[in-house]
Amino acid sequence: MSREDFREFVKKRPELASYVEDNTMTWQKFYELYDLYGEDENVWSKYKGKQKSKISDFVSNLDVDAIQKHIESAQKALAFVSELTSKGGSDAASTVSNVTERPINKIFGD
């Protein structure tokens, strides 16, 4: 078995990287297993599913109530900004129409 074969094998099994990251295994040990047994499912079956458990741990640690509160506050902020922009456009137009033009020769309200 060559290193290139091992690299292709690892690409098909990304969950092996999680064992290396948490120092349970090393790439050298994985390569030795691969060199001895090849792609035999009996050897590699115990290394399946670790990546899924990390995802399930992440999902189980989420605080759904906190996420909901953040979403609600974001919605309120967006509604406020929307209200300001919609009112700002109509108020600005009415303010401009109420302004009376002053003669150019008048300075500081003379």
Biopython code that builds the backbone (N, CA, C, O; Angstrom):
import numpy as np
from Bio.PDB.StructureBuilder import StructureBuilder

atoms = [
    (1, "MET", "N", (0.833, -1.176, 0.000)),
    (1, "MET", "CA", (0.000, 0.000, 0.000)),
    (1, "MET", "C", (0.887, 1.252, 0.000)),
    (1, "MET", "O", (1.840, 1.350, 0.773)),
    (2, "SER", "N", (0.567, 2.177, -0.855)),
    (2, "SER", "CA", (1.383, 3.386, -0.963)),
    (2, "SER", "C", (0.778, 4.523, -0.145)),
    (2, "SER", "O", (-0.354, 4.440, 0.332)),
    (3, "ARG", "N", (1.554, 5.570, 0.000)),
    (3, "ARG", "CA", (1.068, 6.742, 0.721)),
    (3, "ARG", "C", (-0.084, 7.407, -0.019)),
    (3, "ARG", "O", (-1.025, 7.911, 0.594)),
    (4, "GLU", "N", (0.003, 7.400, -1.334)),
    (4, "GLU", "CA", (-1.078, 8.000, -2.131)),
    (4, "GLU", "C", (-2.387, 7.248, -1.922)),
    (4, "GLU", "O", (-3.451, 7.860, -1.830)),
    (5, "ASP", "N", (-2.307, 5.913, -1.848)),
    (5, "ASP", "CA", (-3.507, 5.122, -1.574)),
    (5, "ASP", "C", (-4.083, 5.489, -0.204)),
    (5, "ASP", "O", (-5.297, 5.613, -0.042)),
    (6, "PHE", "N", (-3.198, 5.658, 0.771)),
    (6, "PHE", "CA", (-3.630, 6.025, 2.114)),
    (6, "PHE", "C", (-4.283, 7.408, 2.114)),
    (6, "PHE", "O", (-5.300, 7.615, 2.776)),
    (7, "ARG", "N", (-3.711, 8.338, 1.384)),
    (7, "ARG", "CA", (-4.297, 9.680, 1.309)),
    (7, "ARG", "C", (-5.691, 9.644, 0.699)),
    (7, "ARG", "O", (-6.595, 10.332, 1.173)),
    (8, "GLU", "N", (-5.866, 8.862, -0.330)),
    (8, "GLU", "CA", (-7.189, 8.727, -0.937)),
    (8, "GLU", "C", (-8.172, 8.084, 0.040)),
    (8, "GLU", "O", (-9.338, 8.472, 0.103)),
    (9, "PHE", "N", (-7.699, 7.112, 0.790)),
    (9, "PHE", "CA", (-8.520, 6.449, 1.796)),
    (9, "PHE", "C", (-8.968, 7.442, 2.874)),
    (9, "PHE", "O", (-10.126, 7.434, 3.290)),
    (10, "VAL", "N", (-8.046, 8.292, 3.319)),
    (10, "VAL", "CA", (-8.364, 9.279, 4.354)),
    (10, "VAL", "C", (-9.351, 10.317, 3.823)),
    (10, "VAL", "O", (-10.212, 10.790, 4.566)),
    (11, "LYS", "N", (-9.233, 10.669, 2.557)),
    (11, "LYS", "CA", (-10.184, 11.623, 1.971)),
    (11, "LYS", "C", (-11.603, 11.070, 2.001)),
    (11, "LYS", "O", (-12.564, 11.828, 2.129)),
    (12, "LYS", "N", (-11.737, 9.752, 1.884)),
    (12, "LYS", "CA", (-13.055, 9.122, 1.929)),
    (12, "LYS", "C", (-13.576, 9.016, 3.366)),
    (12, "LYS", "O", (-14.774, 8.832, 3.583)),
    (13, "ARG", "N", (-12.675, 9.133, 4.343)),
    (13, "ARG", "CA", (-13.042, 8.989, 5.754)),
    (13, "ARG", "C", (-12.557, 10.203, 6.558)),
    (13, "ARG", "O", (-11.586, 10.096, 7.306)),
    (14, "PRO", "N", (-13.215, 11.342, 6.412)),
    (14, "PRO", "CA", (-12.768, 12.551, 7.110)),
    (14, "PRO", "C", (-12.896, 12.460, 8.635)),
    (14, "PRO", "O", (-12.288, 13.256, 9.350)),
    (15, "GLU", "N", (-13.674, 11.506, 9.137)),
    (15, "GLU", "CA", (-13.824, 11.372, 10.583)),
    (15, "GLU", "C", (-12.525, 10.947, 11.271)),
    (15, "GLU", "O", (-12.379, 11.122, 12.481)),
    (16, "LEU", "N", (-11.586, 10.392, 10.508)),
    (16, "LEU", "CA", (-10.303, 10.000, 11.087)),
    (16, "LEU", "C", (-9.523, 11.203, 11.603)),
    (16, "LEU", "O", (-8.772, 11.090, 12.572)),
    (17, "ALA", "N", (-9.696, 12.330, 10.972)),
    (17, "ALA", "CA", (-8.977, 13.543, 11.387)),
    (17, "ALA", "C", (-9.354, 13.955, 12.800)),
    (17, "ALA", "O", (-8.518, 14.499, 13.523)),
    (18, "SER", "N", (-10.586, 13.711, 13.209)),
    (18, "SER", "CA", (-10.997, 14.093, 14.564)),
    (18, "SER", "C", (-10.250, 13.287, 15.621)),
    (18, "SER", "O", (-10.010, 13.794, 16.717)),
    (19, "TYR", "N", (-9.876, 12.044, 15.319)),
    (19, "TYR", "CA", (-9.098, 11.242, 16.259)),
    (19, "TYR", "C", (-7.676, 11.783, 16.399)),
    (19, "TYR", "O", (-7.080, 11.721, 17.474)),
    (20, "VAL", "N", (-7.151, 12.306, 15.315)),
    (20, "VAL", "CA", (-5.811, 12.891, 15.360)),
    (20, "VAL", "C", (-5.853, 14.225, 16.104)),
    (20, "VAL", "O", (-4.943, 14.538, 16.872)),
    (21, "GLU", "N", (-6.905, 15.007, 15.878)),
    (21, "GLU", "CA", (-7.028, 16.313, 16.526)),
    (21, "GLU", "C", (-7.119, 16.202, 18.038)),
    (21, "GLU", "O", (-6.559, 17.034, 18.751)),
    (22, "ASP", "N", (-7.820, 15.181, 18.544)),
    (22, "ASP", "CA", (-7.940, 15.058, 20.003)),
    (22, "ASP", "C", (-6.891, 14.118, 20.611)),
    (22, "ASP", "O", (-7.016, 13.687, 21.757)),
    (23, "ASN", "N", (-5.858, 13.812, 19.822)),
    (23, "ASN", "CA", (-4.707, 13.007, 20.261)),
    (23, "ASN", "C", (-5.068, 11.589, 20.693)),
    (23, "ASN", "O", (-4.358, 10.993, 21.504)),
    (24, "THR", "N", (-6.149, 11.045, 20.168)),
    (24, "THR", "CA", (-6.487, 9.653, 20.422)),
    (24, "THR", "C", (-5.633, 8.744, 19.553)),
    (24, "THR", "O", (-5.211, 7.671, 19.983)),
    (25, "MET", "N", (-5.382, 9.185, 18.325)),
    (25, "MET", "CA", (-4.566, 8.430, 17.368)),
    (25, "MET", "C", (-3.618, 9.398, 16.676)),
    (25, "MET", "O", (-3.740, 10.617, 16.793)),
    (26, "THR", "N", (-2.663, 8.812, 15.948)),
    (26, "THR", "CA", (-1.768, 9.627, 15.125)),
    (26, "THR", "C", (-1.915, 9.156, 13.684)),
    (26, "THR", "O", (-2.402, 8.057, 13.418)),
    (27, "TRP", "N", (-1.489, 10.006, 12.766)),
    (27, "TRP", "CA", (-1.536, 9.599, 11.359)),
    (27, "TRP", "C", (-0.623, 8.399, 11.129)),
    (27, "TRP", "O", (-0.926, 7.549, 10.292)),
    (28, "GLN", "N", (0.469, 8.319, 11.845)),
    (28, "GLN", "CA", (1.383, 7.188, 11.702)),
    (28, "GLN", "C", (0.678, 5.880, 12.089)),
    (28, "GLN", "O", (0.797, 4.879, 11.382)),
    (29, "LYS", "N", (-0.047, 5.887, 13.196)),
    (29, "LYS", "CA", (-0.768, 4.678, 13.624)),
    (29, "LYS", "C", (-1.845, 4.304, 12.618)),
    (29, "LYS", "O", (-2.040, 3.130, 12.306)),
    (30, "PHE", "N", (-2.539, 5.315, 12.116)),
    (30, "PHE", "CA", (-3.555, 5.034, 11.091)),
    (30, "PHE", "C", (-2.907, 4.441, 9.845)),
    (30, "PHE", "O", (-3.446, 3.509, 9.247)),
    (31, "TYR", "N", (-1.763, 4.972, 9.454)),
    (31, "TYR", "CA", (-1.081, 4.452, 8.271)),
    (31, "TYR", "C", (-0.634, 3.015, 8.497)),
    (31, "TYR", "O", (-0.738, 2.187, 7.592)),
    (32, "GLU", "N", (-0.137, 2.708, 9.691)),
    (32, "GLU", "CA", (0.275, 1.333, 9.989)),
    (32, "GLU", "C", (-0.900, 0.370, 9.923)),
    (32, "GLU", "O", (-0.779, -0.739, 9.402)),
    (33, "LEU", "N", (-2.054, 0.808, 10.462)),
    (33, "LEU", "CA", (-3.263, -0.026, 10.352)),
    (33, "LEU", "C", (-3.643, -0.239, 8.887)),
    (33, "LEU", "O", (-3.983, -1.347, 8.473)),
    (34, "TYR", "N", (-3.580, 0.833, 8.124)),
    (34, "TYR", "CA", (-3.923, 0.752, 6.715)),
    (34, "TYR", "C", (-2.950, -0.157, 5.970)),
    (34, "TYR", "O", (-3.347, -0.927, 5.095)),
    (35, "ASP", "N", (-1.669, -0.057, 6.330)),
    (35, "ASP", "CA", (-0.652, -0.873, 5.674)),
    (35, "ASP", "C", (-0.856, -2.357, 5.992)),
    (35, "ASP", "O", (-0.637, -3.211, 5.133)),
    (36, "LEU", "N", (-1.273, -2.660, 7.215)),
    (36, "LEU", "CA", (-1.484, -4.056, 7.619)),
    (36, "LEU", "C", (-2.799, -4.639, 7.093)),
    (36, "LEU", "O", (-2.828, -5.750, 6.564)),
    (37, "TYR", "N", (-3.886, -3.874, 7.247)),
    (37, "TYR", "CA", (-5.214, -4.418, 6.980)),
    (37, "TYR", "C", (-5.900, -3.860, 5.742)),
    (37, "TYR", "O", (-6.914, -4.401, 5.301)),
    (38, "GLY", "N", (-5.369, -2.805, 5.187)),
    (38, "GLY", "CA", (-6.013, -2.210, 4.013)),
    (38, "GLY", "C", (-7.305, -1.513, 4.401)),
    (38, "GLY", "O", (-7.380, -0.851, 5.436)),
    (39, "GLU", "N", (-8.312, -1.668, 3.568)),
    (39, "GLU", "CA", (-9.587, -0.998, 3.809)),
    (39, "GLU", "C", (-10.609, -1.934, 4.444)),
    (39, "GLU", "O", (-11.812, -1.745, 4.262)),
    (40, "ASP", "N", (-10.157, -2.925, 5.175)),
    (40, "ASP", "CA", (-11.028, -3.902, 5.825)),
    (40, "ASP", "C", (-11.974, -3.195, 6.797)),
    (40, "ASP", "O", (-11.523, -2.514, 7.718)),
    (41, "GLU", "N", (-13.263, -3.354, 6.598)),
    (41, "GLU", "CA", (-14.273, -2.669, 7.402)),
    (41, "GLU", "C", (-14.222, -3.065, 8.870)),
    (41, "GLU", "O", (-14.566, -2.254, 9.730)),
    (42, "ASN", "N", (-13.804, -4.292, 9.184)),
    (42, "ASN", "CA", (-13.734, -4.720, 10.580)),
    (42, "ASN", "C", (-12.750, -3.866, 11.376)),
    (42, "ASN", "O", (-12.977, -3.598, 12.556)),
    (43, "VAL", "N", (-11.680, -3.447, 10.751)),
    (43, "VAL", "CA", (-10.666, -2.632, 11.425)),
    (43, "VAL", "C", (-11.144, -1.197, 11.579)),
    (43, "VAL", "O", (-10.938, -0.582, 12.625)),
    (44, "TRP", "N", (-11.778, -0.661, 10.549)),
    (44, "TRP", "CA", (-12.126, 0.761, 10.520)),
    (44, "TRP", "C", (-13.497, 1.061, 11.099)),
    (44, "TRP", "O", (-13.834, 2.231, 11.277)),
    (45, "SER", "N", (-14.295, 0.057, 11.397)),
    (45, "SER", "CA", (-15.656, 0.295, 11.887)),
    (45, "SER", "C", (-15.660, 1.028, 13.231)),
    (45, "SER", "O", (-16.572, 1.810, 13.496)),
    (46, "LYS", "N", (-14.663, 0.792, 14.078)),
    (46, "LYS", "CA", (-14.657, 1.477, 15.374)),
    (46, "LYS", "C", (-14.286, 2.955, 15.261)),
    (46, "LYS", "O", (-14.439, 3.707, 16.224)),
    (47, "TYR", "N", (-13.805, 3.371, 14.103)),
    (47, "TYR", "CA", (-13.457, 4.779, 13.907)),
    (47, "TYR", "C", (-14.533, 5.549, 13.145)),
    (47, "TYR", "O", (-14.317, 6.692, 12.743)),
    (48, "LYS", "N", (-15.667, 4.933, 12.952)),
    (48, "LYS", "CA", (-16.778, 5.619, 12.278)),
    (48, "LYS", "C", (-17.614, 6.368, 13.305)),
    (48, "LYS", "O", (-17.697, 5.964, 14.465)),
    (49, "GLY", "N", (-18.220, 7.439, 12.879)),
    (49, "GLY", "CA", (-19.218, 8.110, 13.691)),
    (49, "GLY", "C", (-18.719, 9.156, 14.663)),
    (49, "GLY", "O", (-19.546, 9.823, 15.286)),
    (50, "LYS", "N", (-17.448, 9.340, 14.832)),
    (50, "LYS", "CA", (-16.975, 10.349, 15.784)),
    (50, "LYS", "C", (-17.339, 11.750, 15.308)),
    (50, "LYS", "O", (-17.688, 12.611, 16.117)),
    (51, "GLN", "N", (-17.262, 11.979, 14.020)),
    (51, "GLN", "CA", (-17.603, 13.302, 13.493)),
    (51, "GLN", "C", (-19.078, 13.601, 13.751)),
    (51, "GLN", "O", (-19.431, 14.740, 14.056)),
    (52, "LYS", "N", (-19.919, 12.618, 13.635)),
    (52, "LYS", "CA", (-21.342, 12.820, 13.897)),
    (52, "LYS", "C", (-21.577, 13.165, 15.360)),
    (52, "LYS", "O", (-22.433, 13.991, 15.677)),
    (53, "SER", "N", (-20.819, 12.532, 16.251)),
    (53, "SER", "CA", (-21.013, 12.826, 17.664)),
    (53, "SER", "C", (-20.606, 14.258, 17.990)),
    (53, "SER", "O", (-21.207, 14.873, 18.871)),
    (54, "LYS", "N", (-19.603, 14.805, 17.305)),
    (54, "LYS", "CA", (-19.227, 16.198, 17.531)),
    (54, "LYS", "C", (-20.361, 17.121, 17.120)),
    (54, "LYS", "O", (-20.653, 18.097, 17.812)),
    (55, "ILE", "N", (-20.994, 16.823, 16.012)),
    (55, "ILE", "CA", (-22.114, 17.645, 15.551)),
    (55, "ILE", "C", (-23.275, 17.545, 16.526)),
    (55, "ILE", "O", (-23.895, 18.556, 16.855)),
    (56, "SER", "N", (-23.577, 16.342, 16.991)),
    (56, "SER", "CA", (-24.679, 16.191, 17.935)),
    (56, "SER", "C", (-24.362, 16.877, 19.261)),
    (56, "SER", "O", (-25.266, 17.410, 19.905)),
    (57, "ASP", "N", (-23.092, 16.872, 19.682)),
    (57, "ASP", "CA", (-22.701, 17.601, 20.892)),
    (57, "ASP", "C", (-22.916, 19.091, 20.704)),
    (57, "ASP", "O", (-23.405, 19.771, 21.606)),
    (58, "PHE", "N", (-22.556, 19.596, 19.548)),
    (58, "PHE", "CA", (-22.730, 21.019, 19.260)),
    (58, "PHE", "C", (-24.205, 21.396, 19.297)),
    (58, "PHE", "O", (-24.578, 22.409, 19.888)),
    (59, "VAL", "N", (-25.036, 20.585, 18.667)),
    (59, "VAL", "CA", (-26.472, 20.876, 18.614)),
    (59, "VAL", "C", (-27.084, 20.788, 20.003)),
    (59, "VAL", "O", (-27.937, 21.601, 20.360)),
    (60, "SER", "N", (-26.654, 19.804, 20.792)),
    (60, "SER", "CA", (-27.230, 19.659, 22.126)),
    (60, "SER", "C", (-26.818, 20.792, 23.059)),
    (60, "SER", "O", (-27.523, 21.072, 24.028)),
    (61, "ASN", "N", (-25.692, 21.449, 22.786)),
    (61, "ASN", "CA", (-25.234, 22.546, 23.632)),
    (61, "ASN", "C", (-25.842, 23.897, 23.251)),
    (61, "ASN", "O", (-25.598, 24.894, 23.930)),
    (62, "LEU", "N", (-26.624, 23.939, 22.181)),
    (62, "LEU", "CA", (-27.246, 25.197, 21.771)),
    (62, "LEU", "C", (-28.357, 25.576, 22.743)),
    (62, "LEU", "O", (-29.142, 24.728, 23.168)),
    (63, "ASP", "N", (-28.412, 26.845, 23.083)),
    (63, "ASP", "CA", (-29.487, 27.360, 23.937)),
    (63, "ASP", "C", (-30.537, 27.981, 23.024)),
    (63, "ASP", "O", (-30.379, 29.103, 22.544)),
    (64, "VAL", "N", (-31.596, 27.243, 22.798)),
    (64, "VAL", "CA", (-32.623, 27.656, 21.841)),
    (64, "VAL", "C", (-33.315, 28.929, 22.309)),
    (64, "VAL", "O", (-33.650, 29.785, 21.490)),
    (65, "ASP", "N", (-33.533, 29.066, 23.621)),
    (65, "ASP", "CA", (-34.190, 30.278, 24.137)),
    (65, "ASP", "C", (-33.346, 31.516, 23.879)),
    (65, "ASP", "O", (-33.873, 32.564, 23.506)),
    (66, "ALA", "N", (-32.043, 31.400, 24.075)),
    (66, "ALA", "CA", (-31.156, 32.542, 23.827)),
    (66, "ALA", "C", (-31.152, 32.911, 22.349)),
    (66, "ALA", "O", (-31.157, 34.092, 22.000)),
    (67, "ILE", "N", (-31.142, 31.915, 21.492)),
    (67, "ILE", "CA", (-31.174, 32.170, 20.046)),
    (67, "ILE", "C", (-32.470, 32.877, 19.676)),
    (67, "ILE", "O", (-32.465, 33.818, 18.882)),
    (68, "GLN", "N", (-33.583, 32.422, 20.252)),
    (68, "GLN", "CA", (-34.883, 33.038, 19.968)),
    (68, "GLN", "C", (-34.903, 34.496, 20.431)),
    (68, "GLN", "O", (-35.440, 35.357, 19.735)),
    (69, "LYS", "N", (-34.323, 34.777, 21.596)),
    (69, "LYS", "CA", (-34.278, 36.161, 22.090)),
    (69, "LYS", "C", (-33.448, 37.046, 21.164)),
    (69, "LYS", "O", (-33.819, 38.189, 20.897)),
    (70, "HIS", "N", (-32.334, 36.523, 20.679)),
    (70, "HIS", "CA", (-31.501, 37.298, 19.752)),
    (70, "HIS", "C", (-32.242, 37.574, 18.448)),
    (70, "HIS", "O", (-32.154, 38.670, 17.894)),
    (71, "ILE", "N", (-32.962, 36.586, 17.970)),
    (71, "ILE", "CA", (-33.732, 36.772, 16.729)),
    (71, "ILE", "C", (-34.811, 37.830, 16.933)),
    (71, "ILE", "O", (-35.011, 38.686, 16.072)),
    (72, "GLU", "N", (-35.511, 37.776, 18.073)),
    (72, "GLU", "CA", (-36.556, 38.758, 18.352)),
    (72, "GLU", "C", (-35.987, 40.170, 18.456)),
    (72, "GLU", "O", (-36.580, 41.118, 17.941)),
    (73, "SER", "N", (-34.839, 40.315, 19.121)),
    (73, "SER", "CA", (-34.254, 41.652, 19.232)),
    (73, "SER", "C", (-33.780, 42.162, 17.868)),
    (73, "SER", "O", (-33.872, 43.356, 17.586)),
    (74, "ALA", "N", (-33.278, 41.265, 17.030)),
    (74, "ALA", "CA", (-32.876, 41.670, 15.684)),
    (74, "ALA", "C", (-34.094, 42.100, 14.867)),
    (74, "ALA", "O", (-34.027, 43.063, 14.103)),
    (75, "GLN", "N", (-35.201, 41.384, 15.030)),
    (75, "GLN", "CA", (-36.420, 41.751, 14.314)),
    (75, "GLN", "C", (-36.927, 43.124, 14.765)),
    (75, "GLN", "O", (-37.368, 43.932, 13.947)),
    (76, "LYS", "N", (-36.858, 43.376, 16.075)),
    (76, "LYS", "CA", (-37.288, 44.685, 16.593)),
    (76, "LYS", "C", (-36.406, 45.796, 16.034)),
    (76, "LYS", "O", (-36.896, 46.857, 15.648)),
    (77, "ALA", "N", (-35.110, 45.542, 15.996)),
    (77, "ALA", "CA", (-34.188, 46.556, 15.475)),
    (77, "ALA", "C", (-34.465, 46.828, 14.001)),
    (77, "ALA", "O", (-34.461, 47.981, 13.569)),
    (78, "LEU", "N", (-34.703, 45.778, 13.235)),
    (78, "LEU", "CA", (-35.014, 45.963, 11.815)),
    (78, "LEU", "C", (-36.324, 46.708, 11.628)),
    (78, "LEU", "O", (-36.430, 47.552, 10.738)),
    (79, "ALA", "N", (-37.322, 46.413, 12.450)),
    (79, "ALA", "CA", (-38.604, 47.113, 12.357)),
    (79, "ALA", "C", (-38.416, 48.589, 12.689)),
    (79, "ALA", "O", (-39.006, 49.452, 12.040)),
    (80, "PHE", "N", (-37.595, 48.882, 13.701)),
    (80, "PHE", "CA", (-37.333, 50.266, 14.088)),
    (80, "PHE", "C", (-36.647, 51.032, 12.960)),
    (80, "PHE", "O", (-37.032, 52.154, 12.632)),
    (81, "VAL", "N", (-35.631, 50.413, 12.375)),
    (81, "VAL", "CA", (-34.910, 51.054, 11.271)),
    (81, "VAL", "C", (-35.846, 51.252, 10.079)),
    (81, "VAL", "O", (-35.805, 52.289, 9.416)),
    (82, "SER", "N", (-36.670, 50.277, 9.818)),
    (82, "SER", "CA", (-37.626, 50.386, 8.712)),
    (82, "SER", "C", (-38.612, 51.524, 8.963)),
    (82, "SER", "O", (-38.948, 52.280, 8.051)),
    (83, "GLU", "N", (-39.064, 51.636, 10.194)),
    (83, "GLU", "CA", (-39.993, 52.705, 10.546)),
    (83, "GLU", "C", (-39.333, 54.075, 10.399)),
    (83, "GLU", "O", (-39.951, 55.020, 9.908)),
    (84, "LEU", "N", (-38.088, 54.175, 10.825)),
    (84, "LEU", "CA", (-37.368, 55.447, 10.701)),
    (84, "LEU", "C", (-37.176, 55.841, 9.250)),
    (84, "LEU", "O", (-37.356, 57.004, 8.888)),
    (85, "THR", "N", (-36.813, 54.879, 8.423)),
    (85, "THR", "CA", (-36.576, 55.216, 7.019)),
    (85, "THR", "C", (-37.867, 55.545, 6.298)),
    (85, "THR", "O", (-37.870, 56.409, 5.421)),
    (86, "SER", "N", (-38.954, 54.892, 6.635)),
    (86, "SER", "CA", (-40.207, 55.199, 5.943)),
    (86, "SER", "C", (-40.752, 56.546, 6.392)),
    (86, "SER", "O", (-41.275, 57.294, 5.566)),
    (87, "LYS", "N", (-40.647, 56.878, 7.674)),
    (87, "LYS", "CA", (-41.098, 58.183, 8.158)),
    (87, "LYS", "C", (-40.158, 59.287, 7.715)),
    (87, "LYS", "O", (-40.594, 60.394, 7.396)),
    (88, "GLY", "N", (-38.879, 58.990, 7.696)),
    (88, "GLY", "CA", (-37.874, 59.986, 7.330)),
    (88, "GLY", "C", (-38.098, 60.517, 5.933)),
    (88, "GLY", "O", (-37.897, 61.705, 5.683)),
    (89, "GLY", "N", (-38.508, 59.661, 5.024)),
    (89, "GLY", "CA", (-38.729, 60.104, 3.657)),
    (89, "GLY", "C", (-39.899, 61.053, 3.562)),
    (89, "GLY", "O", (-39.807, 62.054, 2.851)),
    (90, "SER", "N", (-41.017, 60.779, 4.259)),
    (90, "SER", "CA", (-42.195, 61.645, 4.179)),
    (90, "SER", "C", (-41.993, 62.925, 4.978)),
    (90, "SER", "O", (-42.443, 63.985, 4.543)),
    (91, "ASP", "N", (-41.326, 62.864, 6.142)),
    (91, "ASP", "CA", (-41.082, 64.054, 6.942)),
    (91, "ASP", "C", (-40.124, 65.009, 6.238)),
    (91, "ASP", "O", (-40.296, 66.227, 6.291)),
    (92, "ALA", "N", (-39.132, 64.456, 5.592)),
    (92, "ALA", "CA", (-38.149, 65.297, 4.900)),
    (92, "ALA", "C", (-38.826, 66.086, 3.789)),
    (92, "ALA", "O", (-38.517, 67.259, 3.581)),
    (93, "ALA", "N", (-39.740, 65.454, 3.081)),
    (93, "ALA", "CA", (-40.433, 66.143, 1.984)),
    (93, "ALA", "C", (-41.324, 67.252, 2.529)),
    (93, "ALA", "O", (-41.395, 68.335, 1.947)),
    (94, "SER", "N", (-42.012, 66.984, 3.654)),
    (94, "SER", "CA", (-42.888, 68.021, 4.195)),
    (94, "SER", "C", (-42.083, 69.163, 4.801)),
    (94, "SER", "O", (-42.530, 70.308, 4.747)),
    (95, "THR", "N", (-40.931, 68.900, 5.365)),
    (95, "THR", "CA", (-40.081, 69.941, 5.934)),
    (95, "THR", "C", (-39.561, 70.857, 4.846)),
    (95, "THR", "O", (-39.522, 72.075, 5.018)),
    (96, "VAL", "N", (-39.167, 70.281, 3.739)),
    (96, "VAL", "CA", (-38.657, 71.084, 2.642)),
    (96, "VAL", "C", (-39.755, 71.980, 2.084)),
    (96, "VAL", "O", (-39.478, 73.117, 1.702)),
    (97, "SER", "N", (-40.980, 71.502, 2.029)),
    (97, "SER", "CA", (-42.056, 72.309, 1.459)),
    (97, "SER", "C", (-42.452, 73.445, 2.408)),
    (97, "SER", "O", (-42.985, 74.451, 1.940)),
    (98, "ASN", "N", (-42.218, 73.329, 3.704)),
    (98, "ASN", "CA", (-42.579, 74.367, 4.664)),
    (98, "ASN", "C", (-41.529, 75.478, 4.785)),
    (98, "ASN", "O", (-41.796, 76.510, 5.400)),
    (99, "VAL", "N", (-40.379, 75.284, 4.225)),
    (99, "VAL", "CA", (-39.317, 76.270, 4.324)),
    (99, "VAL", "C", (-39.623, 77.410, 3.357)),
    (99, "VAL", "O", (-39.935, 77.191, 2.186)),
    (100, "THR", "N", (-39.524, 78.637, 3.882)),
    (100, "THR", "CA", (-39.720, 79.797, 3.020)),
    (100, "THR", "C", (-38.359, 80.318, 2.609)),
    (100, "THR", "O", (-37.416, 80.345, 3.399)),
    (101, "GLU", "N", (-38.282, 80.720, 1.387)),
    (101, "GLU", "CA", (-37.006, 81.231, 0.887)),
    (101, "GLU", "C", (-36.779, 82.630, 1.437)),
    (101, "GLU", "O", (-37.694, 83.450, 1.525)),
    (102, "ARG", "N", (-35.533, 82.870, 1.799)),
    (102, "ARG", "CA", (-35.159, 84.186, 2.297)),
    (102, "ARG", "C", (-34.383, 84.915, 1.215)),
    (102, "ARG", "O", (-33.690, 84.291, 0.412)),
    (103, "PRO", "N", (-34.495, 86.197, 1.195)),
    (103, "PRO", "CA", (-33.734, 86.954, 0.211)),
    (103, "PRO", "C", (-32.232, 86.810, 0.461)),
    (103, "PRO", "O", (-31.798, 86.637, 1.600)),
    (104, "ILE", "N", (-31.472, 86.881, -0.577)),
    (104, "ILE", "CA", (-30.030, 86.681, -0.490)),
    (104, "ILE", "C", (-29.360, 87.802, 0.302)),
    (104, "ILE", "O", (-28.381, 87.560, 1.008)),
    (105, "ASN", "N", (-29.870, 89.009, 0.194)),
    (105, "ASN", "CA", (-29.201, 90.126, 0.853)),
    (105, "ASN", "C", (-29.417, 90.167, 2.357)),
    (105, "ASN", "O", (-28.772, 90.964, 3.039)),
    (106, "LYS", "N", (-30.279, 89.354, 2.886)),
    (106, "LYS", "CA", (-30.464, 89.311, 4.327)),
    (106, "LYS", "C", (-29.428, 88.385, 4.939)),
    (106, "LYS", "O", (-29.255, 87.251, 4.492)),
    (107, "ILE", "N", (-28.751, 88.865, 5.944)),
    (107, "ILE", "CA", (-27.726, 88.087, 6.632)),
    (107, "ILE", "C", (-28.115, 87.994, 8.101)),
    (107, "ILE", "O", (-28.433, 89.010, 8.719)),
    (108, "PHE", "N", (-28.094, 86.828, 8.652)),
    (108, "PHE", "CA", (-28.375, 86.565, 10.049)),
    (108, "PHE", "C", (-29.717, 87.160, 10.504)),
    (108, "PHE", "O", (-29.809, 87.693, 11.610)),
    (109, "GLY", "N", (-30.711, 87.077, 9.697)),
    (109, "GLY", "CA", (-32.033, 87.511, 10.072)),
    (109, "GLY", "C", (-32.208, 89.006, 10.179)),
    (109, "GLY", "O", (-33.094, 89.462, 10.903)),
    (110, "ASP", "N", (-31.392, 89.795, 9.482)),
    (110, "ASP", "CA", (-31.510, 91.262, 9.525)),
    (110, "ASP", "C", (-32.803, 91.739, 8.983)),
    (110, "ASP", "O", (-33.052, 92.944, 8.951)),
]
sb = StructureBuilder()
sb.init_structure("model")
sb.init_model(0)
sb.init_chain("A")
sb.init_seg("    ")
for serial, (resi, resn, name, xyz) in enumerate(atoms, 1):
    if name == "N":
        sb.init_residue(resn, " ", resi, " ")
    sb.init_atom(name, np.array(xyz, "f"), 0.0, 1.0, " ", f" {name:<3s}", serial, name[0])
structure = sb.get_structure()
